[in-house]
Amino acid sequence: MEGINFIQDLAVVMLVAGVVGWLCHRIGLSVIVGFLAAGMVIGPFTPPFSLVTDAARIETLAQVGLVFLMFSIGMKLSLRKLRRLGLPLLIATAVTALIVYNLSRLASPLLGFGRQEVVFFAAMIIVSSSAIIGKVLQETGLTHEKAGQMAMGITVLEDVVAVVSLALLNSVVLLGGMGEAKVGQTIGIMGAFVALAGVVGLIAVPWLLRKLNQSASEELQTLVVAGLMLGLALTAQRAGYSLAMGAFILGSIIAETPQRGQIDRVFEGARDMFSAVFFVSIGMQIDIRVLGDSWLLVLGASALALGVRIFAGTMGMLITGVKLRDASRVGLMLTPIGEFSFIIAQLGVTSGLVPENFRALAVGLSLVTALAAPLLTRHSGALSARIASWQPAWFDGLLANYGRLLDRMQARQKRSVLWQLSRKRLVQIGLEVLLVTGMLAFAEPLFGSVERFLPDETFFAGAPLVIFWCGLGVLVLLPLLAIWRNASALAMIIAEMSTAGHPRAARLRIYVENGIKGLVTVALFLWLSALLPVSGHGRWLPLGAFLVLVLAALLLRRKLSYWHSVLEIELQERLEGNEGKFTGTTAPFLAQHGEWQLALIECVIPDQADCRGRTLGDIGLRSKLGCVVAGVERQGVMIGNPSSDTALYPRDKILLLGDPKQTAAGKEFLTGVSAGAASSNFDEVRMETYALPADSKLAGRTLAELAPTRHVGVQLAGINRGGQRILNPGGEVTLLANDDVLLLGSPDQIAAFKVWAREGTV
């Protein structure tokens, strides 16, 4: 019965989510707000309307929805995308997060929060909702404005901030309080876990998907990806992190693969369905009475969140040299609080570190900020212009000088030979250090996972441990050798450049190089000593394995270097293989065009759209509505400036250019669906043999003249003429009376051909 009850609850949640989502779409409200409100109504705390009452099943629904939601968020974020966003947006995101965290901590006591509550509240408002911001920008036509694209870049990067915050808070929960949390150590171990999962995933997942793509159906690929998603989510949870982190990591890995578009399309329905389940389930855990009792707290916290986020977003952009008008406009767009805030509040409440009303507070924050976001975004241009007009002349001059200083620093960095030569090696060393840290820090759970596959102690005492550490040591040795090679190269570069021009450069160069190598050796020793076991028999096993591996390194040095080079090239291909190619709607960026009153908006062709299958020339958007199609994205491939003979198909993403009224009319036209829109009859297509009548009106005419495909939609697959078969006949073939023709088409098309053959009219 428990399974039946779960299915019943899932059915209720999905039906309610569907109805509420449709209503929100009709009235122009964010569906997330509707899902939360619907959950509060049908949850266990509203007895007259309660349709789902079991707390355990609600929690299960929320966890399943969370995994799919985080997987979809990860699919939107790849390392290549992070690189394209650039260092300025990374800095702006970090500054924004630090300002939000510190200001909210300073102001939180005004709301009556204690020490632990302050930390969780600050974490709740440190991250904006990428889902709400993306939807608002699309609805207001600001997706491709300069400020809109910067806002989307920051909110994507804030997803990474949210994952880090979750890891830190999760460690706080596991340690049982705020005093014992070690931020630096937690971030380091989390980075090691991410590096370990990321490197293994970037090597294994693309290879597996490529094999499946060659030999398996989409159904099997979907099953495998879903299994990997749930498996990595469980792995992250057992490593001391949340399910959300594992699903997020796998989504980011798949975002690097060529199969990204296909997997995104296949998971689209499941993603939307379970994301809705997550938000409805969060709403069901909210007691409306608690929300009502906390309305003053919700209003105060919402006002604080709006003010802090606008100020922090503006300051973050100013730090990177953006003008005040654009910076404040970005800050106004970064206000909505969303999905991660619910997860953080849930973590705090279930762990007992914050009171029950934090769930209601998270929902209230989301409701208020989601309602305010469209208003602030729509009027962001006028508000930012007003803010810019208030700045004094000295402040404007200060920002101008600061911008010129940043330009000079950037130019100097580009001219720095030392930085250009060492940058890539420093990044490689950092990643390899995290990878080794991950393998050693999680050695114990790794051993628990593979112990049953290792020989038992009948061979010799401690055989499983010895074999495991020897195998792990071989894996660790590859990045260790790479760290040493990169460090040696850096030592040589620094020694060469620091002694250039000195009268005793040759001798000094050797001293500097050897000195740097000595420091690196000491650092490596201290680092590995901190990670290896130091108690019981475990302290001797790594030492013994290390001695064996030193001997192996001496004998297999070239082979190990070759293996590492292969892995390094493989990873670089994963991360840089599609660099420079279109992987999304990356139309030419319209920088400053406010005086032109132009808008650049997106829309997706529905499955049953009236315009599907028609060419742009046939539709005539420019002549009818005044707007033009600037780009078409189809299955992850961008068609820039499409020609008039480009046909539109369902699920195409269209980029429209024109003034706001023209683009709105064009979007309405392209997404229009008639009530009687015909559906595809692909599954009814069949082949049928038909004997051409002796008095057929078609006899004596060539297929080119008749053009049966254009007239009735049927295709002539073959002709049997007195035992002679003509397969796939060309246009020069003439039909004769009594020919047996092999027709290919739907029943209606074949019937139309028969009438045409007898009567000569369609």
WOKAPE-V808163 format. One record per pair of residues at least 12 apart in sequence whose ideal C-beta (glycine too) atoms are under 6 Angstrom apart, sorted by the first residue. I is the first residue (numbers start at 1). J is the second residue. Records with the same first field share a line. If there is no record, write none. Layout:
I: J, J
This chain:
6: 57
9: 52, 57
12: 51, 52
13: 277, 280
16: 38, 42
17: 35, 276, 280
20: 34, 38
30: 132, 370
32: 279
33: 367, 370
35: 276, 279, 280
36: 279, 283, 363
38: 280
39: 280, 283, 284
40: 283, 286, 288
43: 284
45: 287, 288
52: 284
58: 281, 284
61: 277, 281
62: 278, 281
65: 274, 277, 278
66: 244, 278
67: 233, 243, 247
68: 271, 274
69: 275, 278
70: 244, 247, 248
71: 229, 247, 251
72: 271
73: 159
74: 248, 251, 252
75: 251, 255, 264
77: 156, 252
78: 255, 256
79: 575
85: 153
88: 320
89: 153
91: 320
92: 316, 317, 320
93: 154, 157
95: 316, 319
96: 312, 313, 316
97: 126, 161
99: 312, 315
100: 126, 308, 312
101: 122, 126
103: 308
104: 122, 125, 308
105: 118, 122
107: 304
108: 121
111: 300
116: 178, 353
117: 354
120: 348, 354
123: 165, 344
124: 341, 344, 362
125: 305, 337
127: 158, 161, 162, 340
128: 155, 158, 334, 336
129: 336, 338
130: 155
131: 338
132: 336, 338, 370
133: 155, 336
136: 373, 374, 377
140: 377, 378
141: 599, 601
144: 600
146: 591
147: 326, 329, 330
150: 330
151: 330, 333, 334
162: 340
163: 245, 248
166: 242
167: 190, 241
168: 186
169: 347
170: 241, 242
171: 186
173: 351
189: 441
191: 434
192: 434, 437, 438, 441
193: 239, 438
195: 434, 435, 438
196: 435, 438
197: 249
199: 435
201: 253
202: 253, 571, 574
203: 570
205: 253
206: 257
209: 257, 259
218: 266
222: 266
225: 263
228: 250
229: 247, 250
232: 246, 250
233: 246, 247
256: 574
261: 635, 636
282: 342
285: 359
286: 359, 360, 363
290: 357, 360
291: 360
294: 357, 360
298: 364
301: 365
302: 365, 368
305: 365
306: 335
309: 334, 335
310: 331, 332
313: 330, 331, 334
314: 327, 328, 331
317: 330
321: 403, 406
324: 388, 391
325: 384, 388
328: 384, 387
329: 380, 384
332: 376, 380
333: 377, 380
335: 369, 373, 376
336: 369, 370, 373
337: 365, 366, 369
338: 366
341: 362
342: 362
345: 358, 359, 362
418: 497
421: 493
422: 490
425: 486, 490
428: 486
429: 483, 486
432: 479, 482, 483
435: 479
436: 476, 479
439: 476
440: 531
447: 468
451: 464
454: 467
465: 541
469: 541, 542, 545
470: 545
473: 545, 549
477: 549
478: 564
481: 560
482: 564
487: 520
491: 513, 516, 517
492: 513
495: 509, 512, 513
582: 638
585: 633, 653, 655
587: 630, 631, 655
597: 659
599: 660, 663
600: 657
601: 656, 663
602: 653, 655
603: 654, 667, 670, 671
604: 653
605: 648, 650, 652
606: 671, 673
607: 650
608: 673, 677
609: 673
610: 672, 674
611: 648, 670
612: 650
615: 645, 647
616: 629, 644, 646
617: 644
621: 666
625: 662, 665, 666
626: 658, 662
627: 656, 658, 662, 663, 666
628: 657
629: 642, 654
630: 655, 657
631: 655
632: 652, 654
633: 653
634: 652
654: 670
681: 746
684: 746
685: 746
687: 742, 744
688: 743, 750
689: 740, 742
690: 741, 743
691: 740
692: 739, 757
693: 758
694: 737, 738
696: 757
697: 760
698: 735, 757
699: 735, 736, 737
702: 734
703: 731, 733
704: 731
711: 762
712: 749, 752, 753, 756, 762
713: 745, 749
714: 743, 745, 749, 750, 753
715: 744
716: 741
717: 742, 744
718: 742
719: 739, 741
720: 740
721: 739
